[in-house]
Amino acid sequence: MSVFIFLISFVVLIYAAALRYVPVKGLKEISVQEVGPMKPYLIVDVRQFQTAHHSPVQGSLNMPLAYLTRHFRDITQREVVIIASDKVEVNMSVKFLKRKGYIVHGYHLKSEIENTINEQGLENPARICNEI
């Protein structure tokens, strides 16, 4: 009996890890500039409110990953591009939205270092790391 419980626990653990860490097949990283006003995609920013507030993406809908499951119906267009802080946010949000029938065309990772570089006009990320 305990072996059966162990096996069930192991399968659940592997499934949970796959949801978070296994990348979505065929999804490509794109720049936000590629998604212009001419394309019918909605940019969905799944970063936390504070992060998105400090480095906003113009024309995007900010809906943090934690709120996505409750408020996904607020996403009015079916074709979206995801803005996220890391790959885990990308994987979880894309898998969820695809299950709900949305078409995800790509993603863009917007990191804290990238934000600092853009704000300070720096060209070399190593300078940022030295300052931190």
Short mmCIF file of the C-alpha atoms (twelve columns), coordinates in Angstrom:
data_MODEL
# 
_entry.id   MODEL 
# 
loop_
_atom_site.group_PDB 
_atom_site.id 
_atom_site.type_symbol 
_atom_site.label_atom_id 
_atom_site.label_alt_id 
_atom_site.label_comp_id 
_atom_site.label_asym_id 
_atom_site.label_seq_id 
_atom_site.Cartn_x 
_atom_site.Cartn_y 
_atom_site.Cartn_z 
_atom_site.pdbx_PDB_model_num 
ATOM 1   C CA . MET A 1   0.000   0.000  0.000   1 
ATOM 2   C CA . SER A 2   2.783   2.454  0.864   1 
ATOM 3   C CA . VAL A 3   4.481   1.723  -2.490  1 
ATOM 4   C CA . PHE A 4   1.243   2.642  -4.267  1 
ATOM 5   C CA . ILE A 5   0.997   5.935  -2.363  1 
ATOM 6   C CA . PHE A 6   4.651   6.647  -3.161  1 
ATOM 7   C CA . LEU A 7   4.052   6.021  -6.869  1 
ATOM 8   C CA . ILE A 8   0.976   8.248  -6.941  1 
ATOM 9   C CA . SER A 9   2.892   11.012 -5.141  1 
ATOM 10  C CA . PHE A 10  5.779   10.668 -7.565  1 
ATOM 11  C CA . VAL A 11  3.481   10.938 -10.603 1 
ATOM 12  C CA . VAL A 12  1.782   14.034 -9.169  1 
ATOM 13  C CA . LEU A 13  5.183   15.625 -8.494  1 
ATOM 14  C CA . ILE A 14  6.393   14.937 -12.044 1 
ATOM 15  C CA . TYR A 15  3.167   16.353 -13.494 1 
ATOM 16  C CA . ALA A 16  3.474   19.541 -11.405 1 
ATOM 17  C CA . ALA A 17  7.090   19.988 -12.490 1 
ATOM 18  C CA . ALA A 18  6.132   19.478 -16.138 1 
ATOM 19  C CA . LEU A 19  3.483   22.196 -15.915 1 
ATOM 20  C CA . ARG A 20  6.050   24.686 -14.663 1 
ATOM 21  C CA . TYR A 21  9.314   23.812 -16.340 1 
ATOM 22  C CA . VAL A 22  8.684   21.975 -19.611 1 
ATOM 23  C CA . PRO A 23  8.584   24.605 -22.373 1 
ATOM 24  C CA . VAL A 24  5.643   24.949 -24.710 1 
ATOM 25  C CA . LYS A 25  6.440   23.356 -28.051 1 
ATOM 26  C CA . GLY A 26  6.650   25.702 -31.025 1 
ATOM 27  C CA . LEU A 27  6.457   28.921 -29.007 1 
ATOM 28  C CA . LYS A 28  9.016   31.532 -30.009 1 
ATOM 29  C CA . GLU A 29  10.467  34.544 -28.280 1 
ATOM 30  C CA . ILE A 30  9.660   37.778 -30.076 1 
ATOM 31  C CA . SER A 31  10.285  41.447 -29.436 1 
ATOM 32  C CA . VAL A 32  7.457   43.724 -28.424 1 
ATOM 33  C CA . GLN A 33  8.235   45.930 -31.419 1 
ATOM 34  C CA . GLU A 34  7.289   43.037 -33.740 1 
ATOM 35  C CA . VAL A 35  3.737   43.241 -32.423 1 
ATOM 36  C CA . GLY A 36  2.704   46.617 -33.732 1 
ATOM 37  C CA . PRO A 37  -0.678  48.264 -34.002 1 
ATOM 38  C CA . MET A 38  -1.134  46.665 -37.430 1 
ATOM 39  C CA . LYS A 39  -1.312  43.140 -36.025 1 
ATOM 40  C CA . PRO A 40  -4.460  41.867 -34.307 1 
ATOM 41  C CA . TYR A 41  -2.651  40.562 -31.213 1 
ATOM 42  C CA . LEU A 42  -3.320  41.634 -27.665 1 
ATOM 43  C CA . ILE A 43  -0.210  41.952 -25.487 1 
ATOM 44  C CA . VAL A 44  -0.870  40.325 -22.099 1 
ATOM 45  C CA . ASP A 45  1.625   41.228 -19.381 1 
ATOM 46  C CA . VAL A 46  1.644   38.440 -16.755 1 
ATOM 47  C CA . ARG A 47  4.322   40.048 -14.571 1 
ATOM 48  C CA . GLN A 48  3.474   41.218 -11.046 1 
ATOM 49  C CA . PHE A 49  1.706   44.583 -10.765 1 
ATOM 50  C CA . GLN A 50  4.739   46.315 -9.221  1 
ATOM 51  C CA . THR A 51  7.128   45.062 -11.885 1 
ATOM 52  C CA . ALA A 52  4.770   46.006 -14.692 1 
ATOM 53  C CA . HIS A 53  4.186   49.427 -13.127 1 
ATOM 54  C CA . HIS A 54  7.921   50.205 -12.975 1 
ATOM 55  C CA . SER A 55  8.513   49.155 -16.590 1 
ATOM 56  C CA . PRO A 56  5.206   49.292 -18.461 1 
ATOM 57  C CA . VAL A 57  4.675   47.954 -21.961 1 
ATOM 58  C CA . GLN A 58  2.537   50.406 -23.873 1 
ATOM 59  C CA . GLY A 59  -0.764  48.978 -25.078 1 
ATOM 60  C CA . SER A 60  -0.598  45.845 -22.929 1 
ATOM 61  C CA . LEU A 61  -3.132  44.347 -20.559 1 
ATOM 62  C CA . ASN A 62  -1.496  43.699 -17.184 1 
ATOM 63  C CA . MET A 63  -2.896  40.532 -15.657 1 
ATOM 64  C CA . PRO A 64  -0.472  38.820 -13.251 1 
ATOM 65  C CA . LEU A 65  -0.232  35.060 -13.438 1 
ATOM 66  C CA . ALA A 66  -1.927  34.686 -10.048 1 
ATOM 67  C CA . TYR A 67  -5.008  36.523 -11.378 1 
ATOM 68  C CA . LEU A 68  -5.076  34.877 -14.788 1 
ATOM 69  C CA . THR A 69  -7.206  31.899 -13.750 1 
ATOM 70  C CA . ARG A 70  -9.945  34.151 -12.346 1 
ATOM 71  C CA . HIS A 71  -9.906  36.988 -14.866 1 
ATOM 72  C CA . PHE A 72  -8.913  35.399 -18.179 1 
ATOM 73  C CA . ARG A 73  -12.320 36.352 -19.591 1 
ATOM 74  C CA . ASP A 74  -11.160 40.001 -19.517 1 
ATOM 75  C CA . ILE A 75  -8.808  39.146 -22.386 1 
ATOM 76  C CA . THR A 76  -11.002 40.295 -25.241 1 
ATOM 77  C CA . GLN A 77  -8.963  39.082 -28.202 1 
ATOM 78  C CA . ARG A 78  -8.223  35.416 -28.900 1 
ATOM 79  C CA . GLU A 79  -4.746  36.006 -30.322 1 
ATOM 80  C CA . VAL A 80  -2.200  37.127 -27.731 1 
ATOM 81  C CA . VAL A 81  1.483   37.694 -27.044 1 
ATOM 82  C CA . ILE A 82  2.772   37.164 -23.497 1 
ATOM 83  C CA . ILE A 83  5.125   39.481 -21.597 1 
ATOM 84  C CA . ALA A 84  6.727   37.751 -18.600 1 
ATOM 85  C CA . SER A 85  9.640   38.012 -16.169 1 
ATOM 86  C CA . ASP A 86  10.857  34.441 -16.527 1 
ATOM 87  C CA . LYS A 87  10.282  31.169 -18.346 1 
ATOM 88  C CA . VAL A 88  8.106   29.726 -15.569 1 
ATOM 89  C CA . GLU A 89  5.594   32.553 -15.980 1 
ATOM 90  C CA . VAL A 90  5.656   31.997 -19.742 1 
ATOM 91  C CA . ASN A 91  5.111   28.239 -19.474 1 
ATOM 92  C CA . MET A 92  2.282   28.418 -16.958 1 
ATOM 93  C CA . SER A 93  0.411   31.301 -18.589 1 
ATOM 94  C CA . VAL A 94  0.713   29.940 -22.136 1 
ATOM 95  C CA . LYS A 95  -0.434  26.450 -21.152 1 
ATOM 96  C CA . PHE A 96  -3.395  27.895 -19.262 1 
ATOM 97  C CA . LEU A 97  -4.446  30.231 -22.078 1 
ATOM 98  C CA . LYS A 98  -4.138  27.492 -24.701 1 
ATOM 99  C CA . ARG A 99  -6.412  25.253 -22.614 1 
ATOM 100 C CA . LYS A 100 -8.956  28.079 -22.616 1 
ATOM 101 C CA . GLY A 101 -8.858  28.407 -26.405 1 
ATOM 102 C CA . TYR A 102 -6.511  31.368 -26.881 1 
ATOM 103 C CA . ILE A 103 -3.882  31.436 -29.624 1 
ATOM 104 C CA . VAL A 104 -0.500  32.481 -28.221 1 
ATOM 105 C CA . HIS A 105 1.819   33.734 -30.960 1 
ATOM 106 C CA . GLY A 106 4.904   34.243 -28.819 1 
ATOM 107 C CA . TYR A 107 6.396   35.723 -25.700 1 
ATOM 108 C CA . HIS A 108 8.870   38.349 -24.579 1 
ATOM 109 C CA . LEU A 109 10.932  38.131 -21.383 1 
ATOM 110 C CA . LYS A 110 11.285  41.522 -19.748 1 
ATOM 111 C CA . SER A 111 13.801  41.207 -16.926 1 
ATOM 112 C CA . GLU A 112 14.807  43.633 -14.184 1 
ATOM 113 C CA . ILE A 113 18.281  44.097 -15.663 1 
ATOM 114 C CA . GLU A 114 16.767  44.951 -19.045 1 
ATOM 115 C CA . ASN A 115 14.539  47.528 -17.344 1 
ATOM 116 C CA . THR A 116 17.500  49.116 -15.555 1 
ATOM 117 C CA . ILE A 117 19.506  49.221 -18.779 1 
ATOM 118 C CA . ASN A 118 16.629  50.927 -20.582 1 
ATOM 119 C CA . GLU A 119 16.062  53.451 -17.785 1 
ATOM 120 C CA . GLN A 120 19.734  54.402 -17.430 1 
ATOM 121 C CA . GLY A 121 20.594  54.153 -21.115 1 
ATOM 122 C CA . LEU A 122 23.416  51.707 -20.454 1 
ATOM 123 C CA . GLU A 123 24.760  49.458 -23.168 1 
ATOM 124 C CA . ASN A 124 26.699  46.904 -21.155 1 
ATOM 125 C CA . PRO A 125 24.783  44.653 -18.728 1 
ATOM 126 C CA . ALA A 126 28.043  43.827 -16.923 1 
ATOM 127 C CA . ARG A 127 28.124  47.399 -15.625 1 
ATOM 128 C CA . ILE A 128 24.755  46.851 -13.967 1 
ATOM 129 C CA . CYS A 129 25.964  43.660 -12.286 1 
ATOM 130 C CA . ASN A 130 29.018  45.465 -10.941 1 
ATOM 131 C CA . GLU A 131 26.871  48.225 -9.473  1 
ATOM 132 C CA . ILE A 132 24.593  45.730 -7.725  1 
# 
